[in-house]
Amino acid sequence: MKYIVIGLGYFGSTLASNLTSQGHEVIGVDNQYEKIEEYKDSISVVMEMEATSPQALKSLPLHDVNAVIVAIGEDIGSSVLILSLLQNSKVKRIIGRAITPIHRNILHQLGIKEIIQPEEKTALMVSSILQIKYAQNVLELNHENAVAELLVPEKYVGHSADSVNIFTRFKLKLIAVKIPSGKNEIFSQHDENYTIEYNIEIDRLLKENDILVVVGNIDDIKRFTES
């Protein structure tokens, strides 16, 4: 797939680099030469450009990509202008980044249908992690339910998944176990550091650094980690 990412700040550059590493064609655009130099080896194509210029923007293959993502955050004026120009050019899929509720509201008024607010999502995720003991990652499905990645609670280390009986006792579905791929290492939450086991052997003993991926009611998840 092909994408254009406009704005190579931390969010935009990370997004563009990740898409590139996943095998997609990405054009990264920024008006600062330093950013172009910094990311020229990690993004498929980088271009120094003032994207607020209609003429410059039209030089991009806007209609030959799967989506154009405007990742600009702090410069709300540039974000709004570029998104407005993209709307006028009838780009088939436009994704805007908002950094405040007011910014989001402005983009809604422009008619932008896909708006991401990563800072807000990160804050919500961190608040969820803080309220659930042993949580490494939490995706809230709604106010009552979530998918959670949990370090094995201390009392269950050395027990089998079957003996913990997580479904009957806590009404949680165990989706997978993430098993560290090495020894005596500090692991990030990136999946490449783990083996993902979906077909869990019921007699396998749970280890200290294993991560249980569960889905269910948030109160039941808390009950499991605090029992």
C-alpha positions, 0 to 999 in steps of 0.5 A, spaced: 500 500 500 502 507 498 501 512 503 503 520 504 505 522 511 505 530 512 509 532 518 515 528 520 515 530 528 515 524 533 508 522 531 509 522 523 516 520 523 514 514 527 508 512 523 512 513 516 518 509 519 513 503 521 509 503 515 515 503 511 518 497 515 512 493 514 513 493 506 509 499 504 511 505 500 511 511 504 512 519 502 514 523 508 513 530 507 516 536 512 518 543 511 525 542 515 531 540 511 533 537 518 528 532 518 529 530 511 536 528 512 534 524 519 529 520 516 531 519 509 534 512 511 528 509 514 522 512 510 521 510 503 521 517 500 522 523 503 521 530 501 522 537 503 516 541 501 511 547 504 505 543 504 501 549 505 502 551 498 497 549 493 502 548 488 507 544 492 501 539 494 498 538 487 505 535 485 504 529 490 501 523 487 495 525 492 490 520 488 495 514 487 495 513 494 491 509 499 491 515 504 494 521 506 495 522 513 496 530 516 501 528 522 502 536 524 500 537 531 502 543 534 501 548 528 494 548 528 494 553 522 498 549 517 494 542 519 487 546 518 490 549 511 493 543 509 487 538 510 482 544 507 486 543 501 486 536 501 479 536 501 478 541 495 482 536 491 478 530 493 483 526 496 479 519 497 482 518 504 484 523 509 486 522 516 488 528 520 491 529 527 488 533 532 492 535 539 486 538 542 478 538 543 478 544 539 483 542 534 478 536 533 472 540 532 475 544 527 477 538 523 470 535 524 467 542 521 472 541 515 469 535 514 474 530 516 471 524 517 478 520 520 481 524 526 486 521 530 488 524 537 494 520 539 496 524 545 489 523 548 489 515 547 495 515 550 493 518 556 487 514 556 491 507 556 496 510 561 490 511 566 487 504 564 494 501 566 495 505 572 488 502 575 489 495 573 495 491 577 500 488 573 497 491 566 502 492 561 497 494 556 490 496 556 485 497 550 478 499 552 473 496 548 468 501 552 467 503 559 466 496 562 470 491 557 477 491 555 483 487 552 489 487 557 496 484 557 498 482 564 504 480 567 502 473 571 500 475 578 505 473 583 501 468 586 500 464 579 507 464 577 509 456 577 501 454 576 499 452 570 494 456 566 489 450 567 489 450 574 488 458 574 481 457 571 481 464 569 474 463 565 470 459 571 473 463 576 474 470 573 469 470 567 475 472 563 477 469 556 485 468 555 486 469 548 494 468 548 500 468 552 506 472 550 513 468 552 519 472 552 524 470 547 530 470 551 533 470 558 535 476 563 533 481 558 529 487 559 523 487 554 519 492 551 512 491 549 514 490 542 511 483 539 518 481 536 521 480 543 516 475 544 513 468 542 505 469 542 502 462 544 495 462 542 494 454 543 496 454 550 498 448 553 493 447 559 499 444 563 504 449 561 507 452 568 506 460 567 513 464 568 514 471 572 515 474 565 510 471 561 504 476 559 497 474 559 492 477 554 485 477 556 479 480 554 473 481 559 469 486 564 474 491 567 472 489 574 473 482 573 480 483 570 482 487 576 479 482 581 483 477 577 490 481 578 488 483 586 485 476 588 
